[in-house]
Amino acid sequence: MYRWEVTRAALAQRVFAIVRSQTYDEASATADTLLSAGITSLEISLTTPFALEAVTTLTRELGDDAVIGAGTVLDAVSARMAVDAGARFLVSPRLDAEVIRTGHRYGVPVFPGVSTPSEMVRGLELGADALKLFPASGHDPAWLTEVRAALPQVPLLPTGGVTVDSAPEWIAAGAVAVGMGAALSDGDRDTVAKRAADLLARLEEAAPDRPAIRGTVDF
């Protein structure tokens, strides 16, 4: 698949789940719960022990049924290791040109972290496939609306502090998708399934017909 196709698949539900755990087994259980709840895009944080093994296992077992990426990718070495492990996309909390170049060299989309309009423009110049607004808790949807008035071409992914209640507000304000961790995955399987179903419906209602990445793909 081409990078834009992977980007489209990864962000199709307007949410990607972040799996960050203390152990490999815990990460595997969380991923299984989210997938069973209908979430099709998972970011496995490299802060999780044996995260790359988790990426490899999930990618091999799920095939095209889900899009598995690697998160907290801080440098080119980590980016290459994540690609080799089978990560379909890379997410970073910072804007690093080498991470973007490494991902793109192997056809993998990269979503680097930004927090200011200047970083957003720089991210576009470096060819980022989408931009992770991090931490989202430092801003609000109204701020995003103002930023997009000046930079409507910026595909933003608010992450860090996004809740089930605030996620639709971010989408309505113009975000392409949101990243969510414990706010989405905490609880037993039934709780997560109900929360995910409610969230997906609310995200669709927030912007049912808007192109998620202007001029490239529609979700």
DAMOGI-V224576 format. One record per residue. N is the residue number from 1. RES is the residue in one small letter. SS is DSSP state (alpha for helix, beta for strand, coil for the rest). D_LAST is the distance of its C-alpha to the last C-alpha in Angstrom with 2 decimals. Layout:
N;RES;SS;D_LAST
N;RES;SS;D_LAST
This chain:
1;m;coil;16.78
2;y;coil;16.22
3;r;alpha;15.20
4;w;alpha;11.96
5;e;alpha;11.11
6;v;alpha;12.27
7;t;alpha;10.42
8;r;alpha;7.01
9;a;alpha;8.69
10;a;alpha;10.43
11;l;coil;7.90
12;a;coil;5.49
13;q;coil;7.86
14;r;coil;8.21
15;v;beta;11.69
16;f;beta;13.81
17;a;beta;17.39
18;i;beta;20.34
19;v;beta;23.37
20;r;coil;26.56
21;s;coil;29.76
22;q;coil;33.50
23;t;coil;33.93
24;y;alpha;32.26
25;d;alpha;32.92
26;e;alpha;31.37
27;a;alpha;28.19
28;s;alpha;28.08
29;a;alpha;28.65
30;t;alpha;25.94
31;a;alpha;23.38
32;d;alpha;24.59
33;t;alpha;24.35
34;l;alpha;20.74
35;l;alpha;19.75
36;s;alpha;21.86
37;a;coil;20.13
38;g;coil;16.80
39;i;coil;15.29
40;t;coil;13.91
41;s;beta;13.94
42;l;beta;17.42
43;e;beta;19.17
44;i;beta;22.88
45;s;beta;24.96
46;l;coil;27.82
47;t;coil;30.11
48;t;coil;30.20
49;p;coil;33.23
50;f;coil;32.52
51;a;alpha;28.82
52;l;alpha;28.63
53;e;alpha;30.25
54;a;alpha;27.64
55;v;alpha;24.84
56;t;alpha;26.79
57;t;alpha;27.50
58;l;alpha;24.02
59;t;alpha;22.52
60;r;alpha;25.38
61;e;alpha;25.31
62;l;alpha;21.62
63;g;alpha;20.75
64;d;alpha;17.25
65;d;alpha;16.97
66;a;coil;15.84
67;v;beta;15.16
68;i;beta;18.27
69;g;beta;18.87
70;a;beta;21.92
71;g;beta;22.42
72;t;coil;25.37
73;v;coil;25.81
74;l;coil;28.55
75;d;coil;29.95
76;a;alpha;29.86
77;v;alpha;31.93
78;s;alpha;29.61
79;a;alpha;26.61
80;r;alpha;28.48
81;m;alpha;29.57
82;a;alpha;26.08
83;v;alpha;24.92
84;d;alpha;28.05
85;a;alpha;27.33
86;g;coil;24.06
87;a;coil;21.51
88;r;coil;18.15
89;f;beta;17.36
90;l;beta;19.82
91;v;beta;19.88
92;s;coil;22.93
93;p;coil;24.45
94;r;coil;25.84
95;l;coil;25.28
96;d;coil;27.17
97;a;alpha;27.24
98;e;alpha;28.63
99;v;alpha;25.90
100;i;alpha;23.32
101;r;alpha;25.69
102;t;alpha;26.38
103;g;alpha;22.82
104;h;alpha;22.12
105;r;alpha;25.45
106;y;coil;24.26
107;g;coil;20.72
108;v;coil;19.18
109;p;beta;16.66
110;v;beta;18.27
111;f;beta;17.31
112;p;beta;20.71
113;g;beta;22.01
114;v;beta;22.89
115;s;coil;24.54
116;t;coil;25.65
117;p;alpha;24.51
118;s;alpha;26.87
119;e;alpha;25.25
120;m;alpha;21.79
121;v;alpha;23.24
122;r;alpha;25.03
123;g;alpha;21.98
124;l;alpha;20.33
125;e;alpha;23.68
126;l;coil;23.75
127;g;coil;20.44
128;a;coil;18.48
129;d;coil;14.89
130;a;beta;14.05
131;l;beta;16.81
132;k;beta;17.91
133;l;beta;19.66
134;f;coil;22.64
135;p;coil;24.31
136;a;alpha;22.22
137;s;alpha;25.35
138;g;alpha;27.07
139;h;coil;24.91
140;d;coil;23.31
141;p;alpha;20.34
142;a;alpha;22.78
143;w;alpha;23.50
144;l;alpha;19.88
145;t;alpha;19.84
146;e;alpha;22.99
147;v;alpha;21.81
148;r;alpha;18.72
149;a;alpha;21.18
150;a;alpha;22.87
151;l;coil;20.06
152;p;coil;16.90
153;q;coil;15.72
154;v;coil;15.78
155;p;coil;12.71
156;l;beta;14.36
157;l;beta;14.32
158;p;beta;17.18
159;t;beta;19.22
160;g;coil;22.76
161;g;coil;23.88
162;v;coil;20.60
163;t;coil;21.44
164;v;alpha;19.98
165;d;alpha;21.27
166;s;alpha;20.13
167;a;alpha;16.56
168;p;alpha;15.30
169;e;alpha;17.50
170;w;alpha;15.95
171;i;alpha;12.41
172;a;alpha;14.20
173;a;coil;16.06
174;g;coil;13.20
175;a;coil;12.39
176;v;coil;9.17
177;a;beta;10.24
178;v;beta;13.79
179;g;beta;16.27
180;m;beta;18.78
181;g;coil;22.01
182;a;alpha;24.91
183;a;alpha;23.48
184;l;alpha;21.17
185;s;alpha;23.46
186;d;coil;26.92
187;g;coil;28.79
188;d;coil;29.51
189;r;alpha;27.16
190;d;alpha;27.29
191;t;alpha;26.67
192;v;alpha;23.63
193;a;alpha;22.23
194;k;alpha;22.77
195;r;alpha;21.37
196;a;alpha;18.13
197;a;alpha;17.69
198;d;alpha;18.50
199;l;alpha;16.20
200;l;alpha;13.03
201;a;alpha;14.11
202;r;alpha;14.91
203;l;alpha;11.71
204;e;alpha;9.90
205;e;alpha;12.94
206;a;alpha;12.90
207;a;coil;10.09
208;p;coil;8.79
209;d;coil;8.00
210;r;coil;7.71
211;p;coil;6.14
212;a;coil;5.76
213;i;beta;8.28
214;r;coil;10.52
215;g;coil;11.80
216;t;coil;10.13
217;v;beta;6.59
218;d;coil;3.78
219;f;coil;0.00
